[in-house]
Amino acid sequence: MSLRIYGNRLLKTLPGQETRPTSAKVRQALFNIWQGEIENCRWLDLCTGSGSMGAEALCRGASLVIGIEQSSKACAIIQQNWQQVAKQHQKFQILRGNVLQQIKKLSNQTFDKIYFDPPYASDLYQPVLEAIASNQILDINGEIAVEHRPNFTPPTITQWQIHRQKTYGNTAISFYSYLEINDSE
């Protein structure tokens, strides 16, 4: 199987149902929302799947893209896809393994944009968002997009706010950012 991303580039995907690529409609909507914020950003892609979101970020000028994916078969395809689209000055890395364990290894880095698309039926939402918060890997001006079912109630994280939610058919995205501190006191 394959799918197309920005610039009509063709990417490989895993056969079967092992991963669920983000639909073209949702991918385009997200990048329209983040338009003008991707160039030179540091992008983290959690539960990377085929790597289409990270590949799109690379095509749109992200300086660094890191993906975390459990499946070794998927990691091989992601590596191929990202090599195909990355320019010489861009850096990318695929971390294979448990997303919670891999997040801890990133505690010395921060990311401007984090895309989190776990299997919808998983119990990863709360622990992964808490791990991002406790390891402080989201830049103070950064934003997290969390993909989920429309009827799902996204978790509350103490230092973050959900400042935007969008629904696209059977997919919804909740956008988290740091709480704004009121300096009027």
PyMOL CGO cylinders between C-alpha atoms (Angstrom):
from pymol import cmd
from pymol.cgo import CYLINDER

trace = [
    CYLINDER, 0.00, 0.00, 0.00, 0.98, 3.64, -0.33, 0.3, 1, 1, 1, 1, 1, 1,
    CYLINDER, 0.98, 3.64, -0.33, -0.34, 7.13, 0.35, 0.3, 1, 1, 1, 1, 1, 1,
    CYLINDER, -0.34, 7.13, 0.35, 0.40, 10.60, -0.95, 0.3, 1, 1, 1, 1, 1, 1,
    CYLINDER, 0.40, 10.60, -0.95, 1.52, 13.60, 1.09, 0.3, 1, 1, 1, 1, 1, 1,
    CYLINDER, 1.52, 13.60, 1.09, 2.46, 17.25, 0.47, 0.3, 1, 1, 1, 1, 1, 1,
    CYLINDER, 2.46, 17.25, 0.47, 4.06, 17.86, -2.92, 0.3, 1, 1, 1, 1, 1, 1,
    CYLINDER, 4.06, 17.86, -2.92, 2.38, 14.71, -4.33, 0.3, 1, 1, 1, 1, 1, 1,
    CYLINDER, 2.38, 14.71, -4.33, 5.04, 12.50, -2.73, 0.3, 1, 1, 1, 1, 1, 1,
    CYLINDER, 5.04, 12.50, -2.73, 4.25, 8.81, -2.47, 0.3, 1, 1, 1, 1, 1, 1,
    CYLINDER, 4.25, 8.81, -2.47, 4.93, 7.02, 0.85, 0.3, 1, 1, 1, 1, 1, 1,
    CYLINDER, 4.93, 7.02, 0.85, 4.94, 3.32, 1.69, 0.3, 1, 1, 1, 1, 1, 1,
    CYLINDER, 4.94, 3.32, 1.69, 2.58, 1.94, 4.34, 0.3, 1, 1, 1, 1, 1, 1,
    CYLINDER, 2.58, 1.94, 4.34, 2.35, -1.40, 6.08, 0.3, 1, 1, 1, 1, 1, 1,
    CYLINDER, 2.35, -1.40, 6.08, -0.07, -3.88, 4.53, 0.3, 1, 1, 1, 1, 1, 1,
    CYLINDER, -0.07, -3.88, 4.53, -3.07, -4.88, 6.61, 0.3, 1, 1, 1, 1, 1, 1,
    CYLINDER, -3.07, -4.88, 6.61, -4.47, -3.22, 9.71, 0.3, 1, 1, 1, 1, 1, 1,
    CYLINDER, -4.47, -3.22, 9.71, -1.34, -3.08, 11.91, 0.3, 1, 1, 1, 1, 1, 1,
    CYLINDER, -1.34, -3.08, 11.91, -1.26, 0.72, 11.63, 0.3, 1, 1, 1, 1, 1, 1,
    CYLINDER, -1.26, 0.72, 11.63, -3.98, 3.26, 10.90, 0.3, 1, 1, 1, 1, 1, 1,
    CYLINDER, -3.98, 3.26, 10.90, -2.58, 6.12, 8.79, 0.3, 1, 1, 1, 1, 1, 1,
    CYLINDER, -2.58, 6.12, 8.79, -4.07, 9.53, 9.50, 0.3, 1, 1, 1, 1, 1, 1,
    CYLINDER, -4.07, 9.53, 9.50, -6.48, 10.33, 6.69, 0.3, 1, 1, 1, 1, 1, 1,
    CYLINDER, -6.48, 10.33, 6.69, -5.49, 12.86, 4.04, 0.3, 1, 1, 1, 1, 1, 1,
    CYLINDER, -5.49, 12.86, 4.04, -8.36, 15.12, 5.16, 0.3, 1, 1, 1, 1, 1, 1,
    CYLINDER, -8.36, 15.12, 5.16, -7.19, 15.19, 8.78, 0.3, 1, 1, 1, 1, 1, 1,
    CYLINDER, -7.19, 15.19, 8.78, -3.53, 15.55, 7.79, 0.3, 1, 1, 1, 1, 1, 1,
    CYLINDER, -3.53, 15.55, 7.79, -4.32, 18.51, 5.53, 0.3, 1, 1, 1, 1, 1, 1,
    CYLINDER, -4.32, 18.51, 5.53, -6.52, 20.14, 8.18, 0.3, 1, 1, 1, 1, 1, 1,
    CYLINDER, -6.52, 20.14, 8.18, -3.81, 19.86, 10.85, 0.3, 1, 1, 1, 1, 1, 1,
    CYLINDER, -3.81, 19.86, 10.85, -1.14, 21.34, 8.61, 0.3, 1, 1, 1, 1, 1, 1,
    CYLINDER, -1.14, 21.34, 8.61, -3.52, 24.14, 7.61, 0.3, 1, 1, 1, 1, 1, 1,
    CYLINDER, -3.52, 24.14, 7.61, -4.03, 24.94, 11.30, 0.3, 1, 1, 1, 1, 1, 1,
    CYLINDER, -4.03, 24.94, 11.30, -0.27, 24.88, 11.93, 0.3, 1, 1, 1, 1, 1, 1,
    CYLINDER, -0.27, 24.88, 11.93, 0.52, 26.67, 8.66, 0.3, 1, 1, 1, 1, 1, 1,
    CYLINDER, 0.52, 26.67, 8.66, 3.53, 28.93, 9.05, 0.3, 1, 1, 1, 1, 1, 1,
    CYLINDER, 3.53, 28.93, 9.05, 4.63, 27.14, 12.26, 0.3, 1, 1, 1, 1, 1, 1,
    CYLINDER, 4.63, 27.14, 12.26, 6.30, 24.03, 10.81, 0.3, 1, 1, 1, 1, 1, 1,
    CYLINDER, 6.30, 24.03, 10.81, 9.37, 25.48, 9.11, 0.3, 1, 1, 1, 1, 1, 1,
    CYLINDER, 9.37, 25.48, 9.11, 12.40, 25.02, 11.41, 0.3, 1, 1, 1, 1, 1, 1,
    CYLINDER, 12.40, 25.02, 11.41, 10.27, 23.45, 14.16, 0.3, 1, 1, 1, 1, 1, 1,
    CYLINDER, 10.27, 23.45, 14.16, 11.21, 20.45, 16.27, 0.3, 1, 1, 1, 1, 1, 1,
    CYLINDER, 11.21, 20.45, 16.27, 8.51, 17.82, 15.68, 0.3, 1, 1, 1, 1, 1, 1,
    CYLINDER, 8.51, 17.82, 15.68, 7.77, 14.74, 17.80, 0.3, 1, 1, 1, 1, 1, 1,
    CYLINDER, 7.77, 14.74, 17.80, 5.51, 12.05, 16.33, 0.3, 1, 1, 1, 1, 1, 1,
    CYLINDER, 5.51, 12.05, 16.33, 4.16, 9.58, 18.90, 0.3, 1, 1, 1, 1, 1, 1,
    CYLINDER, 4.16, 9.58, 18.90, 2.76, 6.22, 17.76, 0.3, 1, 1, 1, 1, 1, 1,
    CYLINDER, 2.76, 6.22, 17.76, 4.19, 7.07, 14.37, 0.3, 1, 1, 1, 1, 1, 1,
    CYLINDER, 4.19, 7.07, 14.37, 2.57, 4.31, 12.28, 0.3, 1, 1, 1, 1, 1, 1,
    CYLINDER, 2.57, 4.31, 12.28, 3.61, 4.81, 8.64, 0.3, 1, 1, 1, 1, 1, 1,
    CYLINDER, 3.61, 4.81, 8.64, 5.35, 8.09, 9.42, 0.3, 1, 1, 1, 1, 1, 1,
    CYLINDER, 5.35, 8.09, 9.42, 3.09, 10.18, 7.19, 0.3, 1, 1, 1, 1, 1, 1,
    CYLINDER, 3.09, 10.18, 7.19, 2.75, 13.03, 9.71, 0.3, 1, 1, 1, 1, 1, 1,
    CYLINDER, 2.75, 13.03, 9.71, 6.51, 13.23, 10.28, 0.3, 1, 1, 1, 1, 1, 1,
    CYLINDER, 6.51, 13.23, 10.28, 7.14, 13.00, 6.54, 0.3, 1, 1, 1, 1, 1, 1,
    CYLINDER, 7.14, 13.00, 6.54, 4.69, 15.84, 5.97, 0.3, 1, 1, 1, 1, 1, 1,
    CYLINDER, 4.69, 15.84, 5.97, 6.48, 17.91, 8.64, 0.3, 1, 1, 1, 1, 1, 1,
    CYLINDER, 6.48, 17.91, 8.64, 9.81, 17.26, 6.89, 0.3, 1, 1, 1, 1, 1, 1,
    CYLINDER, 9.81, 17.26, 6.89, 8.32, 18.26, 3.52, 0.3, 1, 1, 1, 1, 1, 1,
    CYLINDER, 8.32, 18.26, 3.52, 7.11, 21.49, 5.09, 0.3, 1, 1, 1, 1, 1, 1,
    CYLINDER, 7.11, 21.49, 5.09, 10.52, 22.36, 6.53, 0.3, 1, 1, 1, 1, 1, 1,
    CYLINDER, 10.52, 22.36, 6.53, 10.75, 20.97, 10.07, 0.3, 1, 1, 1, 1, 1, 1,
    CYLINDER, 10.75, 20.97, 10.07, 14.38, 21.02, 11.18, 0.3, 1, 1, 1, 1, 1, 1,
    CYLINDER, 14.38, 21.02, 11.18, 14.07, 17.91, 13.38, 0.3, 1, 1, 1, 1, 1, 1,
    CYLINDER, 14.07, 17.91, 13.38, 11.55, 15.07, 13.36, 0.3, 1, 1, 1, 1, 1, 1,
    CYLINDER, 11.55, 15.07, 13.36, 11.62, 12.27, 15.91, 0.3, 1, 1, 1, 1, 1, 1,
    CYLINDER, 11.62, 12.27, 15.91, 9.18, 9.40, 15.78, 0.3, 1, 1, 1, 1, 1, 1,
    CYLINDER, 9.18, 9.40, 15.78, 8.38, 6.77, 18.39, 0.3, 1, 1, 1, 1, 1, 1,
    CYLINDER, 8.38, 6.77, 18.39, 6.86, 3.52, 17.14, 0.3, 1, 1, 1, 1, 1, 1,
    CYLINDER, 6.86, 3.52, 17.14, 6.47, 0.07, 18.74, 0.3, 1, 1, 1, 1, 1, 1,
    CYLINDER, 6.47, 0.07, 18.74, 6.45, -2.01, 15.53, 0.3, 1, 1, 1, 1, 1, 1,
    CYLINDER, 6.45, -2.01, 15.53, 9.84, -2.89, 14.03, 0.3, 1, 1, 1, 1, 1, 1,
    CYLINDER, 9.84, -2.89, 14.03, 8.19, -3.43, 10.61, 0.3, 1, 1, 1, 1, 1, 1,
    CYLINDER, 8.19, -3.43, 10.61, 6.69, 0.06, 10.78, 0.3, 1, 1, 1, 1, 1, 1,
    CYLINDER, 6.69, 0.06, 10.78, 10.04, 1.56, 11.87, 0.3, 1, 1, 1, 1, 1, 1,
    CYLINDER, 10.04, 1.56, 11.87, 11.72, 0.20, 8.73, 0.3, 1, 1, 1, 1, 1, 1,
    CYLINDER, 11.72, 0.20, 8.73, 9.05, 1.78, 6.52, 0.3, 1, 1, 1, 1, 1, 1,
    CYLINDER, 9.05, 1.78, 6.52, 9.19, 5.08, 8.42, 0.3, 1, 1, 1, 1, 1, 1,
    CYLINDER, 9.19, 5.08, 8.42, 12.97, 5.17, 7.97, 0.3, 1, 1, 1, 1, 1, 1,
    CYLINDER, 12.97, 5.17, 7.97, 12.57, 4.67, 4.20, 0.3, 1, 1, 1, 1, 1, 1,
    CYLINDER, 12.57, 4.67, 4.20, 9.79, 7.26, 3.95, 0.3, 1, 1, 1, 1, 1, 1,
    CYLINDER, 9.79, 7.26, 3.95, 11.67, 9.92, 5.91, 0.3, 1, 1, 1, 1, 1, 1,
    CYLINDER, 11.67, 9.92, 5.91, 14.93, 9.31, 4.03, 0.3, 1, 1, 1, 1, 1, 1,
    CYLINDER, 14.93, 9.31, 4.03, 13.02, 9.84, 0.80, 0.3, 1, 1, 1, 1, 1, 1,
    CYLINDER, 13.02, 9.84, 0.80, 11.64, 13.27, 1.79, 0.3, 1, 1, 1, 1, 1, 1,
    CYLINDER, 11.64, 13.27, 1.79, 14.25, 14.76, 4.13, 0.3, 1, 1, 1, 1, 1, 1,
    CYLINDER, 14.25, 14.76, 4.13, 16.60, 17.40, 2.83, 0.3, 1, 1, 1, 1, 1, 1,
    CYLINDER, 16.60, 17.40, 2.83, 20.29, 17.33, 3.73, 0.3, 1, 1, 1, 1, 1, 1,
    CYLINDER, 20.29, 17.33, 3.73, 20.01, 19.95, 6.51, 0.3, 1, 1, 1, 1, 1, 1,
    CYLINDER, 20.01, 19.95, 6.51, 17.06, 18.19, 8.21, 0.3, 1, 1, 1, 1, 1, 1,
    CYLINDER, 17.06, 18.19, 8.21, 17.53, 15.64, 10.98, 0.3, 1, 1, 1, 1, 1, 1,
    CYLINDER, 17.53, 15.64, 10.98, 15.26, 12.76, 11.81, 0.3, 1, 1, 1, 1, 1, 1,
    CYLINDER, 15.26, 12.76, 11.81, 15.31, 9.74, 14.09, 0.3, 1, 1, 1, 1, 1, 1,
    CYLINDER, 15.31, 9.74, 14.09, 13.04, 6.76, 14.69, 0.3, 1, 1, 1, 1, 1, 1,
    CYLINDER, 13.04, 6.76, 14.69, 12.94, 5.37, 18.23, 0.3, 1, 1, 1, 1, 1, 1,
    CYLINDER, 12.94, 5.37, 18.23, 11.57, 1.85, 18.39, 0.3, 1, 1, 1, 1, 1, 1,
    CYLINDER, 11.57, 1.85, 18.39, 9.83, 0.66, 21.53, 0.3, 1, 1, 1, 1, 1, 1,
    CYLINDER, 9.83, 0.66, 21.53, 7.34, 1.52, 24.21, 0.3, 1, 1, 1, 1, 1, 1,
    CYLINDER, 7.34, 1.52, 24.21, 6.24, 5.14, 23.88, 0.3, 1, 1, 1, 1, 1, 1,
    CYLINDER, 6.24, 5.14, 23.88, 6.35, 5.83, 27.64, 0.3, 1, 1, 1, 1, 1, 1,
    CYLINDER, 6.35, 5.83, 27.64, 9.90, 4.49, 27.98, 0.3, 1, 1, 1, 1, 1, 1,
    CYLINDER, 9.90, 4.49, 27.98, 11.10, 6.35, 24.89, 0.3, 1, 1, 1, 1, 1, 1,
    CYLINDER, 11.10, 6.35, 24.89, 9.63, 9.69, 26.07, 0.3, 1, 1, 1, 1, 1, 1,
    CYLINDER, 9.63, 9.69, 26.07, 11.83, 9.47, 29.18, 0.3, 1, 1, 1, 1, 1, 1,
    CYLINDER, 11.83, 9.47, 29.18, 14.90, 9.25, 26.92, 0.3, 1, 1, 1, 1, 1, 1,
    CYLINDER, 14.90, 9.25, 26.92, 13.93, 12.62, 25.36, 0.3, 1, 1, 1, 1, 1, 1,
    CYLINDER, 13.93, 12.62, 25.36, 13.92, 14.58, 28.64, 0.3, 1, 1, 1, 1, 1, 1,
    CYLINDER, 13.92, 14.58, 28.64, 16.92, 16.67, 27.54, 0.3, 1, 1, 1, 1, 1, 1,
    CYLINDER, 16.92, 16.67, 27.54, 15.06, 17.98, 24.45, 0.3, 1, 1, 1, 1, 1, 1,
    CYLINDER, 15.06, 17.98, 24.45, 12.00, 20.12, 23.79, 0.3, 1, 1, 1, 1, 1, 1,
    CYLINDER, 12.00, 20.12, 23.79, 9.64, 20.06, 20.84, 0.3, 1, 1, 1, 1, 1, 1,
    CYLINDER, 9.64, 20.06, 20.84, 7.59, 22.81, 19.25, 0.3, 1, 1, 1, 1, 1, 1,
    CYLINDER, 7.59, 22.81, 19.25, 4.94, 20.46, 17.86, 0.3, 1, 1, 1, 1, 1, 1,
    CYLINDER, 4.94, 20.46, 17.86, 3.96, 17.04, 19.17, 0.3, 1, 1, 1, 1, 1, 1,
    CYLINDER, 3.96, 17.04, 19.17, 1.55, 14.82, 17.28, 0.3, 1, 1, 1, 1, 1, 1,
    CYLINDER, 1.55, 14.82, 17.28, 0.07, 11.93, 19.28, 0.3, 1, 1, 1, 1, 1, 1,
    CYLINDER, 0.07, 11.93, 19.28, -2.08, 9.36, 17.48, 0.3, 1, 1, 1, 1, 1, 1,
    CYLINDER, -2.08, 9.36, 17.48, -2.35, 6.17, 19.55, 0.3, 1, 1, 1, 1, 1, 1,
    CYLINDER, -2.35, 6.17, 19.55, -4.65, 3.26, 18.75, 0.3, 1, 1, 1, 1, 1, 1,
    CYLINDER, -4.65, 3.26, 18.75, -8.03, 4.73, 19.69, 0.3, 1, 1, 1, 1, 1, 1,
    CYLINDER, -8.03, 4.73, 19.69, -8.93, 1.84, 22.03, 0.3, 1, 1, 1, 1, 1, 1,
    CYLINDER, -8.93, 1.84, 22.03, -5.63, 2.03, 23.93, 0.3, 1, 1, 1, 1, 1, 1,
    CYLINDER, -5.63, 2.03, 23.93, -5.18, 3.28, 27.47, 0.3, 1, 1, 1, 1, 1, 1,
    CYLINDER, -5.18, 3.28, 27.47, -2.20, 5.44, 26.42, 0.3, 1, 1, 1, 1, 1, 1,
    CYLINDER, -2.20, 5.44, 26.42, -3.77, 8.90, 26.40, 0.3, 1, 1, 1, 1, 1, 1,
    CYLINDER, -3.77, 8.90, 26.40, -3.46, 9.88, 30.08, 0.3, 1, 1, 1, 1, 1, 1,
    CYLINDER, -3.46, 9.88, 30.08, -0.06, 8.26, 30.83, 0.3, 1, 1, 1, 1, 1, 1,
    CYLINDER, -0.06, 8.26, 30.83, 1.60, 9.57, 27.65, 0.3, 1, 1, 1, 1, 1, 1,
    CYLINDER, 1.60, 9.57, 27.65, 0.37, 13.13, 28.15, 0.3, 1, 1, 1, 1, 1, 1,
    CYLINDER, 0.37, 13.13, 28.15, 1.49, 13.00, 31.78, 0.3, 1, 1, 1, 1, 1, 1,
    CYLINDER, 1.49, 13.00, 31.78, 4.91, 11.69, 30.69, 0.3, 1, 1, 1, 1, 1, 1,
    CYLINDER, 4.91, 11.69, 30.69, 5.26, 14.56, 28.20, 0.3, 1, 1, 1, 1, 1, 1,
    CYLINDER, 5.26, 14.56, 28.20, 4.39, 17.02, 30.97, 0.3, 1, 1, 1, 1, 1, 1,
    CYLINDER, 4.39, 17.02, 30.97, 6.60, 15.49, 33.68, 0.3, 1, 1, 1, 1, 1, 1,
    CYLINDER, 6.60, 15.49, 33.68, 9.61, 15.18, 31.34, 0.3, 1, 1, 1, 1, 1, 1,
    CYLINDER, 9.61, 15.18, 31.34, 9.02, 18.76, 30.15, 0.3, 1, 1, 1, 1, 1, 1,
    CYLINDER, 9.02, 18.76, 30.15, 9.59, 17.96, 26.48, 0.3, 1, 1, 1, 1, 1, 1,
    CYLINDER, 9.59, 17.96, 26.48, 6.96, 20.40, 25.16, 0.3, 1, 1, 1, 1, 1, 1,
    CYLINDER, 6.96, 20.40, 25.16, 8.47, 23.84, 24.49, 0.3, 1, 1, 1, 1, 1, 1,
    CYLINDER, 8.47, 23.84, 24.49, 6.81, 26.60, 26.55, 0.3, 1, 1, 1, 1, 1, 1,
    CYLINDER, 6.81, 26.60, 26.55, 5.32, 27.99, 23.31, 0.3, 1, 1, 1, 1, 1, 1,
    CYLINDER, 5.32, 27.99, 23.31, 4.66, 24.54, 21.85, 0.3, 1, 1, 1, 1, 1, 1,
    CYLINDER, 4.66, 24.54, 21.85, 1.48, 22.71, 21.08, 0.3, 1, 1, 1, 1, 1, 1,
    CYLINDER, 1.48, 22.71, 21.08, 0.32, 19.08, 21.14, 0.3, 1, 1, 1, 1, 1, 1,
    CYLINDER, 0.32, 19.08, 21.14, -2.27, 17.67, 18.75, 0.3, 1, 1, 1, 1, 1, 1,
    CYLINDER, -2.27, 17.67, 18.75, -3.96, 14.52, 20.06, 0.3, 1, 1, 1, 1, 1, 1,
    CYLINDER, -3.96, 14.52, 20.06, -5.98, 12.42, 17.64, 0.3, 1, 1, 1, 1, 1, 1,
    CYLINDER, -5.98, 12.42, 17.64, -8.95, 10.47, 19.04, 0.3, 1, 1, 1, 1, 1, 1,
    CYLINDER, -8.95, 10.47, 19.04, -12.55, 9.42, 18.42, 0.3, 1, 1, 1, 1, 1, 1,
    CYLINDER, -12.55, 9.42, 18.42, -15.08, 12.28, 18.48, 0.3, 1, 1, 1, 1, 1, 1,
    CYLINDER, -15.08, 12.28, 18.48, -16.94, 10.82, 21.51, 0.3, 1, 1, 1, 1, 1, 1,
    CYLINDER, -16.94, 10.82, 21.51, -13.72, 10.52, 23.59, 0.3, 1, 1, 1, 1, 1, 1,
    CYLINDER, -13.72, 10.52, 23.59, -13.15, 12.93, 26.47, 0.3, 1, 1, 1, 1, 1, 1,
    CYLINDER, -13.15, 12.93, 26.47, -9.48, 13.96, 26.37, 0.3, 1, 1, 1, 1, 1, 1,
    CYLINDER, -9.48, 13.96, 26.37, -7.61, 13.85, 29.68, 0.3, 1, 1, 1, 1, 1, 1,
    CYLINDER, -7.61, 13.85, 29.68, -7.00, 16.94, 31.77, 0.3, 1, 1, 1, 1, 1, 1,
    CYLINDER, -7.00, 16.94, 31.77, -3.34, 17.77, 32.40, 0.3, 1, 1, 1, 1, 1, 1,
    CYLINDER, -3.34, 17.77, 32.40, -2.69, 20.27, 35.21, 0.3, 1, 1, 1, 1, 1, 1,
    CYLINDER, -2.69, 20.27, 35.21, -0.34, 22.70, 33.45, 0.3, 1, 1, 1, 1, 1, 1,
    CYLINDER, -0.34, 22.70, 33.45, -2.04, 22.56, 30.03, 0.3, 1, 1, 1, 1, 1, 1,
    CYLINDER, -2.04, 22.56, 30.03, -5.27, 23.69, 28.51, 0.3, 1, 1, 1, 1, 1, 1,
    CYLINDER, -5.27, 23.69, 28.51, -7.22, 22.32, 25.58, 0.3, 1, 1, 1, 1, 1, 1,
    CYLINDER, -7.22, 22.32, 25.58, -7.56, 25.48, 23.55, 0.3, 1, 1, 1, 1, 1, 1,
    CYLINDER, -7.56, 25.48, 23.55, -9.03, 24.05, 20.37, 0.3, 1, 1, 1, 1, 1, 1,
    CYLINDER, -9.03, 24.05, 20.37, -10.89, 20.91, 19.27, 0.3, 1, 1, 1, 1, 1, 1,
    CYLINDER, -10.89, 20.91, 19.27, -11.75, 19.92, 15.72, 0.3, 1, 1, 1, 1, 1, 1,
    CYLINDER, -11.75, 19.92, 15.72, -13.79, 17.01, 14.37, 0.3, 1, 1, 1, 1, 1, 1,
    CYLINDER, -13.79, 17.01, 14.37, -13.40, 15.47, 10.92, 0.3, 1, 1, 1, 1, 1, 1,
    CYLINDER, -13.40, 15.47, 10.92, -15.88, 12.61, 10.48, 0.3, 1, 1, 1, 1, 1, 1,
    CYLINDER, -15.88, 12.61, 10.48, -14.73, 9.71, 12.68, 0.3, 1, 1, 1, 1, 1, 1,
    CYLINDER, -14.73, 9.71, 12.68, -11.63, 11.58, 13.86, 0.3, 1, 1, 1, 1, 1, 1,
    CYLINDER, -11.63, 11.58, 13.86, -11.22, 14.42, 16.34, 0.3, 1, 1, 1, 1, 1, 1,
    CYLINDER, -11.22, 14.42, 16.34, -8.12, 16.37, 17.34, 0.3, 1, 1, 1, 1, 1, 1,
    CYLINDER, -8.12, 16.37, 17.34, -7.65, 18.14, 20.67, 0.3, 1, 1, 1, 1, 1, 1,
    CYLINDER, -7.65, 18.14, 20.67, -4.93, 20.80, 20.84, 0.3, 1, 1, 1, 1, 1, 1,
    CYLINDER, -4.93, 20.80, 20.84, -3.08, 21.29, 24.13, 0.3, 1, 1, 1, 1, 1, 1,
    CYLINDER, -3.08, 21.29, 24.13, -0.83, 24.19, 25.10, 0.3, 1, 1, 1, 1, 1, 1,
    CYLINDER, -0.83, 24.19, 25.10, 0.50, 25.54, 28.38, 0.3, 1, 1, 1, 1, 1, 1,
    CYLINDER, 0.50, 25.54, 28.38, -1.95, 27.46, 30.54, 0.3, 1, 1, 1, 1, 1, 1,
    CYLINDER, -1.95, 27.46, 30.54, -1.70, 31.19, 30.07, 0.3, 1, 1, 1, 1, 1, 1,
    CYLINDER, -1.70, 31.19, 30.07, -0.58, 32.90, 33.27, 0.3, 1, 1, 1, 1, 1, 1,
    CYLINDER, -0.58, 32.90, 33.27, -2.53, 36.00, 34.15, 0.3, 1, 1, 1, 1, 1, 1,
    CYLINDER, -2.53, 36.00, 34.15, -0.07, 38.75, 35.18, 0.3, 1, 1, 1, 1, 1, 1,
    CYLINDER, -0.07, 38.75, 35.18, -2.76, 41.24, 36.18, 0.3, 1, 1, 1, 1, 1, 1,
    CYLINDER, -2.76, 41.24, 36.18, -2.37, 40.66, 39.93, 0.3, 1, 1, 1, 1, 1, 1,
]
cmd.load_cgo(trace, "trace")
